[in-house]
């Protein structure tokens, strides 16, 4: 029987089919856990709501937009300064958030009039911003405010502004994933095709499903630009509103997080005939293959190979230094959605860690299928995990480290399990070749922290080595490493900068040498 | 020269100072031992609040959700409360108290939470959990009323309304702290202990700061430790002191009205003067004298402040935002420190702020231009700095306003909730004499660092 029964959940029979152990030779279809079902009340699930999936995950990374939520203040407050989607627009989208501040009288008499006033005031406060995303919330959805009509009215009165409307109240779906879906389609229906972008290359892509966490998007866009590709839009990390209105002019949709944004790619294929190409920005091999896949679409293999060779020559010795020291360390890979499969095998193959468990908070069965197919035998796969199940899994699997969010990371801390932030990263970006080394570095720093080692000592009964004044990470990690035999001279710890993203912003790129007239 | 009190003129909020009511109720709930609240609403209403607590305390706090989805929003979701209570009780055998905290969605659809609690009390609890002591408490906190501040106030009132029962006098004081940090509770308990006053502290949250132990099974869970028995016994106290009018005032009034318990509301003991008053109130209520040890402790604080006030603080222009009692207390302390709190921002639509005697005292007495903005947001502060020429030497407020300080090169001391962009602030008090020292020295050191970064008479510290 592949299903895994948690002791703590024996009293909730509905949970029985939400966890499986990947046994040797077992057929994936017989042991796929259930997914994307309504949450069981009272379980202390880690899920968020459909509003946050729409606004906080996908909408708000857009960098030149007033992000206004129509509802009481809490939804806005909660989804503000709780993620690390940076931008080259002085982080405008991180700094400012807007709530219409719906109060009891509005619940009773309607809030459309005050919504209009809110919109006008916000544009007045930021006269240089002409774009807005407007998000429905539970309260205003229930009273039936027609926010689309209000947006239309304002756009007619203020011809220089453009407003996007997203109807994704918190209750609209089992998890944040419902919101991803809704905003994908809303953007496509309302905005794609309403702006004609300037085409400057023969090779034009939309980079979709990356949210520029600590600069991920900017790192990937750098590679594409070095290949001579025009990145028409980024959906939505560091993305600008108008560029995303021009997505219909892309030749190829390059998709990272298929969980959050495959919907728009699929529809762009149906409506505009733009093919979808799924890629992976994490890990040397998947990333190299991904860059080559994009290159092959356009016939840019030579350019891609040059980048791959240069980057691997620069960063491989540093990845290897860490990989040697991470061998056999046990990991629980417990992200939100897509990293379940993006990281499942590559952290094992390239860093040598053993993935003992995978989980997804809001993924669907398709995500589990990919994750389980890729992860190692014996791994425990959990759908919509709850607090007690996570604790039970950590106690039985005894991982050295878990990759998860801020709050579950605090739970792990108390169990003496180290944690890295899988959503916002510790010191990212983690995408790109350099980013992957940064990830390895962060894992290493966590695992070989002298303080972590001290945390296991009980001064009341353990033997305390009183002659030791300090330990370095390497004194702990290199106990079993014979340096002369196994460490080629060029292997070294990370040598990059603390901030490896800002410097990309001023870069100039060679323009495509071929005449643009040949462009589609 | 005057103090003007007015409301924000815009309809909406640009960068909120507060989140909504359910967050305040959740903060109150984690102060009670063996308590696990169920928030009746969408999952975001819990997930983000837990994240906020985790950001502030760098620790995890458990709160459950009824996880209302679309079907519940359409057809009603009270059955999800029943299921949540059952699941919590089955899986958390220690849980005794379950506040059911409502949100905007479940208040709009009109779910009868009081009714479902009656049903659970008569049904599930009698049938399945007959041998367990369980208290279900309805907490009505629609997000479209008040703010996190009123949410805390409403929840505390609901706790005592449901639990407090008249019995023999217990000879103890009820000390209602308001929304404070563990460091504040330590400082307050220290003052009580020096005065030899026994008190029921609502809430005992020193245990929010929990240890990581060598044996993980002994690592503590961060949670408050005020017991349900203590809450029941609040009806039998010799008196109640509620330090924050707007966070706990309602509960204090309820106990006064219902059980004739002598009650003093305020002041928030921030600064020397308000701490003096707090000790006088303790003395008045218990008859206990103020000991020499506190005279001496006060002297140490006064000694520290004397080194700072006229040399560094005099006439420094300060803006303060956050919880109303905190902001007012800080402003009063700033005045005693010779500073000029030129702008106070109170972040919700509570119309009674304008009648607060402490604000009236500002109006009657301040000798510089001062503004108090009610129903404020953080744009009221930023707009004044960027577009209206407001000059400031210092900002006092929580982390959500950090970019105002960063982008405008104004030194800022993090104070209030949340303060996630500075390490360990929850461990330090702002109340009592210890809080006065911490606040003043934190402000001074922040100003000093700023002088050095800006090369603004940084050499003056050579011979200080």
Interface residues (C-beta under 8 A of the other chain):
Chain A: X8 X9 X11 X12 X38 X39 X40 X41 X42 X43 X44 X45 X46 X47 X48 X49 X50 X51 X52 X68 X71 X72 X73 X74 X75 X76 X77 X78 X79 X80 X81 X82 X91 X94 X95 X96 X97 X98 X99 X100 X101 X102 X103 X104 X106 X107 X114 X117 X118 X121 X122 X125 X137 X138 X139 X141 X142 X143 X169 X170 X171 X172 X173 X174 X175 X387 X388 X395 X405 X406 X407 X408 X410 X411 X413 X414 X415 X416 X455 X456 X457 X458 X462
Chain B: X10 X11 X12 X13 X14 X15 X16 X18 X19 X20 X21 X22 X23 X38 X41 X42 X43 X44 X45 X47 X48 X49 X50 X51 X52 X54 X55 X58 X59 X60 X62 X63 X64 X65 X66 X67 X68 X69 X70 X71 X72 X73 X80 X81 X83 X84 X85 X86 X87 X88 X90 X91 X103 X104 X105 X108 X109 X142 X143 X144 X145 X147 X210 X212 X214 X215 X216 X219 X220 X221 X349 X379 X383 X399 X400 X403 X407
